[in-house]
Amino acid sequence: MPQTEEGLVVNRERFIRQRRSDWQRFETLVSRLRGNRQRKWASRDVSDLSRLYRSICYDLSLVQSREWGARLELYLNDLVAQGHNALYRSAPMSLSVVWDFFAFDFPRTFRRRIRAFSLALSLFLIPLLVSTFVGWQRPDVAEMIAGKESLEAARQNFGQELYTGVDAEYAGQRSQMAGFYVKNNTGIAFQAYAMGAFVGLGTCFILLSNGISIGMVTGYILSAGQPTTENFFSFAVSHGSFELTAIVIAGGGGFVLAQGILFPGQRTRMDSLRHHGLESLKLALGAGAMLAIAAMLEGYFSPLPIPASIKYVVGSCLWLLVISYLSFAGRGGPANEG
């Protein structure tokens, strides 16, 4: 027997009375949790939120099917939207998240992947040292490999002081060069990282070729003698700690990515790629930040018209800072290494 219009109204009002307390409780809970990060939610709150969310979704479907009014439907639909946003929102990027990454996550990941870093270091450092010696003893060989014009330009550039004072010309030129350094160095590091997708062979090539190229330039500058040599090393010593280390770390990230493809172990290949890919991405992001610091140093501090001795002291301190940070940062903090 079909219900009368009066009966439908009675059922609607009874439904609202029975369910109103849950709706109000849900509103209060969502409002309280909205201002907190999800990882700080109590387990009881998560359980209550999920249960109430499911029940309100059912209430909404019931109201829609029985056509109990657009106003009630709109109210419940708004509650469902609030619950969805609370449960499935993206984690906000806050300063604390950035701090946690660089203070703990990045250096810990670096230490976990020290073997990949060591492999990248050997592929970069050995060619660099050998090429430096060859370029120093045989400048003609350096010209054949690195190009005579570029090497002569470098020799002339470092054969004299870049600046005699800090003025408007210095600020304008160095700002432009800082932007160039960010683009150039980040490009090299990204190549070293991304080429890991080619089972590590591309990463090997990027590290070897850059080690040889930088070594040839360094050796060629050494062969030029003073004051070219001192101008070059006093210029490079400060930003080199961040720049060269970051390139090698990015290369290590490429090898971690290759490991996920080649050696899945007990994981499926897809799970292995997800796991190692996340680790390699952390290394790449950390390296990118280090390259940004290097670019600022290379753009503004390295060419300053100050005594070379000051640059050597600052450069030594920066090398010590980088080594100490990668070796000790994140120890004893939250979620410490196992």
C-alpha positions in Angstrom: 0.0 0.0 0.0 1.7 3.3 -1.1 2.5 5.8 1.6 0.7 9.1 1.7 2.4 12.5 1.5 1.9 12.9 5.2 3.6 9.6 5.9 6.6 10.5 3.8 7.0 13.7 5.8 6.8 11.8 9.1 9.4 9.3 7.9 11.6 12.2 6.7 11.4 14.0 10.1 12.1 10.8 12.0 15.1 10.1 9.8 16.5 13.6 10.5 15.9 13.3 14.2 17.7 9.9 14.3 20.7 11.0 12.2 21.2 14.6 13.2 23.5 13.8 16.1 25.9 11.9 13.8 25.9 14.7 11.3 26.7 17.3 14.0 29.4 15.0 15.4 30.9 14.6 11.9 30.9 18.4 11.4 32.7 19.0 14.7 35.2 16.2 14.0 36.1 17.5 10.5 36.4 21.1 11.8 38.8 19.9 14.5 40.9 17.7 12.3 41.1 20.2 9.4 43.8 22.3 11.1 46.0 19.3 11.9 48.3 17.3 9.8 47.0 13.7 9.1 50.0 12.0 10.7 49.1 13.7 14.0 45.5 12.4 14.0 44.6 10.0 16.8 43.6 6.5 15.6 40.2 6.8 17.3 39.5 10.0 15.4 40.5 8.3 12.1 38.2 5.4 12.9 35.3 7.7 13.8 35.8 9.9 10.8 35.8 6.9 8.4 32.7 5.3 10.0 30.7 8.5 10.0 31.8 9.4 6.5 30.5 6.0 5.2 27.2 6.4 7.0 26.6 9.9 5.7 27.3 8.7 2.2 24.5 6.2 2.7 22.3 8.9 4.1 22.9 11.1 1.0 22.0 8.2 -1.3 18.8 7.5 0.7 17.7 11.2 0.6 18.3 11.3 -3.1 16.4 8.1 -3.9 13.4 9.2 -1.8 13.5 12.8 -3.0 13.3 14.2 0.5 14.2 17.7 -0.5 17.0 19.6 -2.3 17.9 21.5 0.9 18.6 18.3 2.9 20.4 16.8 -0.1 22.6 19.9 -0.5 23.4 19.8 3.3 24.5 16.1 3.2 26.3 16.5 0.0 28.4 19.3 1.6 29.2 17.0 4.5 30.3 14.3 2.2 32.6 16.8 0.3 34.1 17.9 3.6 34.8 14.3 4.6 36.3 13.5 1.3 38.6 16.5 1.5 39.7 15.6 5.0 40.4 11.9 4.3 42.0 12.2 0.9 43.6 15.7 0.9 47.2 16.0 -0.2 49.6 16.6 2.6 50.4 20.3 2.8 53.9 21.3 2.0 55.1 23.2 5.0 58.4 24.5 6.2 58.5 21.6 8.7 58.2 19.1 5.9 61.1 20.8 4.0 63.2 20.9 7.2 62.5 17.2 8.0 63.6 16.2 4.5 67.0 18.1 4.5 67.7 17.7 8.2 66.9 13.9 8.4 65.6 12.2 5.3 68.1 13.2 2.6 71.3 12.6 4.6 70.0 9.3 5.9 69.1 8.2 2.4 72.6 9.2 1.2 74.2 7.0 3.9 71.9 4.1 3.1 73.0 4.4 -0.5 76.7 5.0 0.1 77.6 2.1 -2.2 75.9 3.8 -5.2 77.6 7.1 -4.2 81.0 5.3 -4.0 80.5 3.8 -7.5 79.6 7.2 -8.9 82.5 8.9 -7.1 85.0 6.5 -8.6 83.6 6.9 -12.1 83.9 10.7 -11.7 87.0 11.2 -9.6 89.4 8.8 -11.2 88.9 10.3 -14.8 89.1 13.8 -13.3 92.4 13.1 -11.6 93.9 11.3 -14.6 92.7 14.0 -17.0 94.0 16.7 -14.7 97.5 15.1 -14.8 97.3 14.6 -18.6 96.1 18.2 -19.2 98.9 19.6 -17.0 101.7 17.6 -18.7 100.3 17.6 -22.2 98.2 20.8 -22.9 98.1 19.8 -26.5 96.2 16.7 -25.7 93.8 18.7 -23.5 93.2 21.0 -26.5 92.4 18.0 -28.7 89.9 16.6 -26.2 88.3 19.7 -24.6 88.7 22.1 -27.6 91.4 24.7 -28.0 89.1 27.7 -28.1 87.3 27.0 -24.9 90.5 26.2 -23.0 92.2 29.4 -24.3 89.1 31.4 -23.2 89.3 29.8 -19.7 93.1 30.6 -19.5 92.5 34.3 -20.5 89.5 34.6 -18.1 91.5 33.4 -15.1 94.7 35.1 -16.2 93.5 38.3 -14.7 91.3 39.5 -11.8 87.6 39.3 -12.7 86.6 42.3 -10.7 88.3 45.1 -8.8 85.3 46.1 -6.7 81.7 45.3 -5.9 79.5 47.7 -7.8 76.4 47.8 -10.0 78.3 46.1 -12.8 79.3 43.3 -10.5 75.8 42.8 -9.2 74.2 42.7 -12.6 76.7 40.3 -14.2 76.8 38.0 -11.2 73.0 37.7 -11.0 73.0 36.7 -14.7 75.8 34.2 -14.2 74.1 32.7 -11.1 71.1 31.9 -13.2 73.3 30.3 -15.8 75.1 28.2 -13.2 71.7 26.9 -11.8 70.6 25.9 -15.3 73.9 24.4 -16.4 74.8 22.4 -13.2 71.2 21.2 -12.6 71.1 20.0 -16.2 74.3 17.9 -15.7 73.0 16.5 -12.4 69.6 15.7 -13.9 71.2 13.9 -16.8 73.3 11.8 -14.4 70.2 10.9 -12.5 67.7 10.3 -15.3 70.2 8.3 -17.4 70.0 5.6 -14.7 66.8 4.5 -16.4 69.1 3.1 -19.1 70.3 0.4 -16.7 73.0 2.8 -15.4 74.9 3.0 -18.7 73.9 6.6 -19.3 74.9 7.6 -15.8 78.3 6.0 -16.3 78.7 8.1 -19.5 77.7 11.4 -17.9 80.0 10.9 -14.9 83.0 9.8 -17.1 82.6 12.5 -19.7 82.2 15.3 -17.1 85.1 14.0 -15.0 87.3 14.0 -18.2 86.1 17.5 -19.3 86.6 19.1 -15.9 90.0 17.4 -15.4 91.2 18.6 -18.8 90.3 22.2 -18.0 91.9 22.0 -14.6 95.1 20.5 -16.0 95.3 23.1 -18.7 94.9 25.9 -16.2 97.7 24.2 -14.1 100.0 24.3 -17.1 99.5 28.1 -17.4 101.2 28.8 -14.1 100.7 31.8 -11.9 98.6 34.0 -11.5 96.1 31.9 -13.6 96.4 28.8 -11.4 95.7 30.7 -8.1 92.9 32.7 -9.6 91.2 29.5 -10.8 91.6 27.5 -7.6 90.6 30.3 -5.3 87.5 30.8 -7.5 86.6 27.1 -7.6 87.3 26.0 -4.0 84.3 27.5 -2.3 81.4 26.4 -4.6 83.2 23.1 -5.6 82.2 21.4 -2.4 78.5 21.7 -3.1 78.7 21.4 -6.9 81.0 18.4 -7.4 79.5 16.5 -4.5 76.0 17.1 -5.8 76.8 15.9 -9.3 78.2 12.6 -7.8 75.2 12.2 -5.5 72.9 12.7 -8.5 74.9 10.0 -10.3 74.5 7.7 -7.3 70.7 8.3 -7.6 70.9 7.2 -11.2 72.6 3.9 -10.1 69.9 3.4 -7.4 67.3 3.8 -10.1 69.2 1.2 -12.3 69.3 -1.2 -9.3 65.5 -1.1 -9.1 65.4 -2.3 -12.7 68.2 -4.8 -12.7 68.1 -6.3 -9.3 64.5 -6.5 -7.9 65.4 -9.2 -5.3 62.4 -10.5 -3.5 60.2 -7.8 -4.9 58.3 -7.7 -8.2 60.1 -5.6 -10.7 57.4 -2.9 -10.5 57.6 -2.8 -6.6 61.4 -2.7 -6.8 61.2 0.2 -9.2 58.8 2.1 -6.9 61.0 1.5 -3.9 64.4 2.3 -5.4 62.8 5.1 -7.5 61.6 6.9 -4.4 65.1 6.6 -2.8 66.8 7.8 -6.0 64.4 10.7 -6.2 65.3 11.8 -2.7 69.0 11.8 -3.7 68.2 13.9 -6.8 66.2 16.4 -4.9 68.9 16.8 -2.3 71.5 17.2 -5.0 69.3 19.8 -6.7 69.3 21.9 -3.5 73.0 21.6 -3.1 73.5 22.8 -6.7 71.3 25.8 -6.0 73.6 26.7 -3.1 76.6 26.1 -5.3 75.2 28.5 -8.0 74.7 31.2 -5.4 78.3 30.8 -4.2 79.7 30.7 -7.7 77.7 33.6 -8.8 78.4 36.0 -5.9 81.1 34.8 -3.5 83.7 33.0 -5.7 84.5 36.1 -7.9 84.7 38.6 -5.1 87.8 40.8 -5.2 89.2 39.6 -1.8 92.5 37.9 -0.9 92.8 34.3 -2.2 93.7 33.2 1.4 90.2 34.1 2.6 88.6 32.1 -0.2 90.7 29.1 0.7 89.7 29.3 4.3 86.0 29.6 3.5 86.3 26.9 0.9 87.9 24.5 3.3 85.2 25.2 5.9 82.5 24.6 3.2 84.1 21.2 2.3 84.1 20.3 6.0 80.5 21.4 6.3 79.4 19.2 3.3 81.2 16.2 4.6 80.0 16.6 8.1 76.4 17.2 7.0 76.3 14.0 4.8 78.0 12.0 7.5 76.2 13.0 10.6 73.0 14.9 9.9 69.9 13.1 11.0 71.5 10.8 13.5 69.6 10.7 16.8 66.6 12.5 15.4 63.0 11.3 15.0 62.6 8.0 13.2 66.3 7.3 13.4 68.1 5.0 11.1 68.0 1.4 11.9 
